[in-house]
């Protein structure tokens, strides 16, 4: 494999926000990694694409945390010129789309696990997120 090819793949990694890339060509195999403290290698089943309801610092005050189920790029809206899916103060219903996380050119919708009110949006549009990055805090609605 030529140095120019390796540089091309490194630039592609940077453009896509990837932390690792493995390429196999004919008799050569190369793995590139950048800024990685712990290797994460897993495919995310479709049923795990909805946001996980996990304990978080806001959990004790009636908030639940919506975390990224994968490494990717966070998008607040379905298109660049479209309105965001949700804003702070919006009421959301279980199953409602909150955002998109793009991973490997696949757009994965992240949905609410329960009814509530968006208390905080923890990341910015276009930000690269890691597995487990807190995306939203949702205040639970009293029943």
Helices and strands as residue ranges (DSSP letters): H 3-16, E 20-25, E 28-33, G 46-48, E 52-54, G 57-61, E 63-67, E 72-75, E 91-92, E 97-103, E 106-111, E 116-121, E 128-129, E 134-140
